[in-house]
């Protein structure tokens, strides 16, 4: 049982490390982009049509990728059988969680890239909403346990 708990802790720790790495990458890229666009007043294009297209694409990607991430997460989570041993469920949960985080990360990077190109404040709102959705997806113990519908004896430290 002790080996099993160590394995569970290691999987949970790796999920947190993945999450922190992805969030730091997004925040770092956003900080550099914000500095270049706001402080240095850099805009890679002055074409209003291109800015409008980038604005629409960033809003559409935000409105599609964020719900898609949460939908796929719930759908794949419901496919995890409760008859499986806890260690197998947590491995499947990690894969499901990774899909959600990757989709949210893609949304963040798309919006930040479009903001970098156009320096449009509406795209900045899309970036902020995407980052908030990513920050809300922190892998905490209570969510993990409740999502896997486990009893309290299989706790993760």
Secondary structure, 3 states (H helix, E strand, C coil): CHHHHHHHHHHHHHHHHHHHHHHHHHHHHHHHHHHHHHHCCCCCCCCHHHHHHHHHHHHHHHHHHHHHHHHHHHHHHHCCCCCCCHHHHHHHHHHHHHHHHHHHHHHHHHHHHHHHHHCCHHHHHHHHHHHHHHHCCCCCHHHHHHHCCCCCCCCCC
